[in-house]
Amino acid sequence: MVPARGYNDGGLTPTVFRAVFAALITLFAAAPYAGPEVRGLWVLRTSLDSPASIDRMVRSAADAGLNTLFVQVRGRGDAYYASSLEPRGFLLARQPASFDPLASVIRAARARGIAVHAWVNTGLVSDASMLPAAPSHVVRRHPEWLMVPKDLAGFAARTKPRDPGYAGAIARWTRANIATVEGLYVSPVTAEARAHAAALARDLARRYALDGLHLDYVRYPHDGFDYSAAALREFRASVAGDLTAAELSALDARARREPAIFTDRYPQRWAAFRRDRVTALVAGMANAARAERPGIVISAAVVPDPAAALDVKLQDWPGWAARGLVDALCPMAYAEERPAFTAQIDAVHRAAGGVPVWTGIGAYRLTAAETASRIHEARRAGSAGVVLFSYDSVAAGPGRYLLTVARAAFAGTP
């Protein structure tokens, strides 16, 4: 495991400790995983819109020898399962209210011996092109939870979240920056937002006989977020106790003109503050799900570069692994060039310690032969399994993609 930032063992100097620790985890990572291999498939909500599409998807996975499905039951703050906490997914509009996609997947998968993990997009809750219309959607009910980019810090400081145009302004900014921001995010800073996420995890684990809960988008879009008024207030409170009355008064006076003054003055603490809130979100969801369903496997889709995850996405997945918050890591190793892919998975194994790694492979941008080759490469690195992204992309392509991969990578399958 990799020590969290600021860690000190009380004996070794940080430099010596890091050198010794790196050597140890490299030694352990070199040992191949000996347990059952996870052969997984990410399934988007677009393949959960009817009983026929679900049956077709499960049959394709079984025929290819895959043993684990990660099904997207929360895509953009909506539910592709029976939920009383969030609105029903709009892709289900033509289906009767009795149709429960997740229950249908579980029934079909169980009959074929396939495990089912509920895939939940945590932070990302809306596309920027069109805001959700449902009054019960989190963007409508709690606009104060939305992350705000630094460019809009002044706007957010002088505008109430429930004022007309608040969420729209964030959406317009996001559309103009769509190359770096996927959509609108809910912030993990406020306790209420984290409690809602934990309630979602608890509800899923209580209602369904799940094998696992899979967390995605459990991060910031990038380090230029979250400059909402609520986040800035909480950060101010976190540093105020370390300042003299005169220092605090001076910064408060400047904050009226420069809302981000506290974060600019203490950038390292600001980064740590945000990372800690993401970790608290993961802990809350993991604990809630485990309390309802002991033995449920908690996994997370993570940025494969540990440094970029920590510094850019504020995603301390090495720390999650070290604390036992997650049972498996799924690095999104989607690099197109083979050397870059190899570097990604090797870096993840060095940082993951003893936590199993299920290497995420970007099958959507690879030939079937190259996907199979990368499965072998992941095994060489010591991965406990692989997850292909995604069923929807390869099923729509030419030929019998999954069967071709199976023949080349999964011995004993058709």
N, C-alpha and C positions, 0 to 999 in steps of 0.2 A: 504494500500500500504506500501511497505517497503522502507525506505529512502535509497538513494544511499549512497555509502561509502563516508565518509567525510562530511556527512550532519550534520548540527548543526542548531537547531531551534532558537538559540540566547537566550534561557532562560533556559530550562531544560538541565541538564548535559546529555551527550550521554548515560550513563548507565541507568539513570532514564527514559530518553525518550524511550530507547529500551524496558524497562520493561513495561511501560505504553502502548506503541504502540502494543507490543505483546499481551497484554491482550485484547486490543480493536479489533485487527484483528481476534483473536480467537473467540471473541463474535460474530462478523459479519459472520465469516466463518461457524458458527454452524447453521445459518439460511438457510433452504433449498431454492434452486433456484425455483422461481415460474413461470418463463417464459416457452415458448415452448422448449421441450427437443431436443437437437441435437442428432440424432442417425446416426453417421457417419461411413464411411468406407474409409480407405486408399486404393487406387487402383494404383498398380505399372504400369509402362509404358508397361510391357509385356502383359498386358490385353487391350492395346490400339492399337494393331498392325493390326486390321482388323475390318471392319464393323460388322462382325458376332460376334467377341469376345466382342465388345462394347455392342451390343444388348443383348447378353447373360448376361453380367455383370450387366447392368441396370435392366434387368428383375429380376435377382436374388436379387438385392438390394430392389427393389419394393416389391417383394413377401415376403421379410422378414421384411417389415415395416420400412426400413431405409429411412431417409429423406435427407441425405447430402452425397455427394461424393467428396472426395479429390483425384483428379486425377493427377498423376505425369506427368506433361507436360514438365518438364526439369529434366532429370535424371543425366546426366553427361555432362553438358555444351552443350546439344543438344536440339532440339525442336520437341515436339509431338503436334505441332500446326503450323499454317502458320506464319513463322517468317522470317524476312529479316535480323535479327541480329545474328542468330546462325544456324549451319548446321542442316539439317533434321535428326531425329533419325534413326540410322542404322536399327532398327527393322522394319522400314517402306519401306525398299528397294524393296520389292515385290509389293508394292501398287502403284497405279498411283499417279502422283504429285497432282492431284485434291483432294485426300483423306486427310481430315483434322480431326484427331482424336478428338481434343477438340470440334470442332463444332459438330461432330457426337454425342459426349457424351451429349452436351447441348441440342441438339434436342431431343434425346431419353429420357433424364432425365426430361425435361420440360413437356413432354407428360404425365409423371407419377407423376408430382408434386414434383420432387426431386431437391434440390439445388445443384449447382456445384461450387466447389472451385478449382482454379488452384494451384496445389502443385508444388512448385519450390524448387529444391535443389540449394541453393545459393553458398556456399563455395566449396563443393565437385564437381569437374568438370571432373575427369577422374579416371578410375581404374588404378592400377599400373601395371597390367599384360600386358597391351598393350595400348600404347599411341594412341590417336585419329589420324586418317589419314587425315581428312578433313582440307584443308588449312585455312578455315574460323573458325576453332575451336579455342577457347580462348587459349588453351595450345600452339597452333601453332602461333597464331597472337600476343599473349602477354605473352610470357614465363616470362617476368620480373614481372608479377603479381603473379606468383606462390609463395606459402608459402615455406619457407626453414626451415628444422629442425636445431636445434642448432649444431648438429653433423656436418652439412655441411656449417656452417657459414664461415669458412676459404675458402672452395672451392668457395662459392658464392661471396666472397669478391674479389677473383682474377680471376673470370670467367665471361665473358659477357653473359647475359641471352640468347642471340641469337647465341652464339657459339654452334657448334655441341656437343651434349653430355650433355648440361646443364639440360634440362628436363629429359633426360635419367638417369642422376645421381640421381636426386630426386626420380625417379620411382624405381630405384634399391634399394635405401635406404628404400623406403616405402615397397617394397616387403619383405625386411628383417625384417620389423617391422610391418607386417600386422596385428598382434594381437592388436595393439594399434592405428593404423592409417588406415582408410578405403581406402584411395587413395590420389590423388593429389588435393590440395585445392588452390583456388585463395584467395589472401590476401585482407582484407578489408582496409589495411593501406593507399594505394594510392588513391587519389581523382579520378583518371581515372577509376580504377576498381570499385569504388562505383558508379560512374556515369553510367557505363555499366549496373550494376545491376538495377539501377533506370530506365534505358531505357527499360530493359526487362519488368519490372513491368508496366511501362507506356504503352508499346506496347500491352501487354496482356489485360490490362483494356480498351484500346481503341478499340481493334479488337473484343472483345467478351463480351457478356452480362453475365458477371460472377457475382455470388453472393459473392464470396470471393477470396482472395489471401492468400495462405498458405505457409509460409516460413519454410524451413527445412535446416539442416546443416548450420544454421546461427550462426557460432561459430568457434573456433579453434579446431583442432584435439585434442590437449592438450597444456599445458603451455610450452612445448618445442619448440613451433613455435611462431612467424615467424622471422627468422634471415636472411632474404634476405638483400641484400645490400641496397635496397630502404627503407625497413622498419627501418634498423639501422640508415640510414641517417636521416630519419624523426624524429626518437626518439632523436638522438643527437641534432637536431635543437630545439626540444621541451624543452631540459634541458639547452642548451648552455647559454641562457640569465640569468640563475641563478648562473652561475659559474664565477669566476674571470678569467682574461686572462691567468694567470699562470696555474690555475687548468685545463682550457680547453686545453691549449697547452700540458700539461702533459698527459692528457687522450688521446688526438689525437695521440701523439707519441706512446702510448701503443696500440692504436687501430690498428696500422699497423701490429702488431704481434698478437693482441687479438681483433678480430673484435667485440666481444660482451662485451667489457669492460664497455661501458656506461650502458648497461642493467644489468650487474653484479653489478655495483656500486650503481645503483638506482632500485632495484628490485620492490619495491612497485609502483614507478612511471611507470615502464615498464608494470606492470600488468594493472594499470589504463589506460595507453596509449592504450593498445590493446583492453581493454573492451570498451573504448570510441569509437574506430574505428568500432567495431561491432555494437554498438548502432547507430552510424552515418549511417551505411549501412542499418539498419532496418528503420531508420527515412527517408532516401532517397527513399527507395522502397515504404514505406507506403504513403508518401506524393505524390509520382508520381502516384500511383494507385488511390488514393483518388481524385487527381486533375482531372483525366480522367473520373472517375466513382464515383461520390459522393454517399456515402452509402455503398460502397463495404466493406466487412468485412475482416479485416486483422488479421490473426491468425499465431501462430508460434508453431512448435514442439520444446519442450524444455526439458532439463535435469531435472528430477523431484527433485533432491537434490539441493536446492538453493545454498548451500555453494560450492558444487562441480561445479555447473554451473558457479559461479563467479570466483573461484580460479583455476579450472583445465581447463574448456572450455572457460573461459573469456566471458561468456554469461550472461549479466546482465538483465535477463528477469524480475526480480522484478522492476528494474528501467524502463524497457519498459512499464510495466503495470502502474507504477506511472505517467509516462509522457503521457499516452494515445496513445503510438505509436502502440499498438496492441489492438484489440477489444476482443480477446480471447486467452487463453493459452492452449496448448495441451501437457501436460506432458506425456512423454513416460514412463509410469509406467509399465514396462515390467517384474517386479520381479516375479519369479516363485512361491515363498512362499507367502502365504496370509499375514502374519504379515508384511513382507517387503513391499508388495503392499499397505497395509493400511497406513503404515508409510509414504510412498512416497506421496500418495494423500493428506494426512493430512498436510504434510509439504508444499505442493504446495498451498493449500487453505490458510494456515497461511501467506504465502508470497505474494499471488496474490492480496490482498486487495479486491476491488469491481469488479475486472475484471473477467468475466465468465471463468470458467475452464471446458474444454471438455477433460475428462480423456482419455488418450490413453491406450488401453488395448492390451497386447500382445497375441492376440487370436492364433497366429501361434504356441504358445508353450503350449496352454491350451486345455482342453476338452471343448465342447460346454456348458456343465453344469457349469463348473468353470467360463467360460466367462460370462454366465448369472448371476452367483452369484456375480461376480465382478462389473457388471453393477449396481446391487442393492447396493453394497458397495460404489460405486462412488456417487450414489444418496444420501446415508446416509451422506456422507461427504459434500454435498451441491453442487455437480457438476451440471453444466448447460447442460451437455450432455456427450456422450462418443464417441470415435472413435476407431474402431477395426483395428488392423494391423494383416493381411491385407486380402483383398478380394482374392488375388492370392494364398495365403497359405491355406485358408480355403476352397476355391473352388476346390482345387486339392486334398483335403483330402477325407476320406471315409464318406458316409452318406450325409445328408442334414444339414450341420453344421449351416448355417445362419437361417434356419427355426426352428431348435431346439432352438437356442438362442432366436429367436423371441417369440416362445411360452412361454418360461420361463421368459423373461424379458420385453417384449413389449406387454402390454395389448391391445387387440382389433386387433392384427395382425394375419395372418393365422397361 
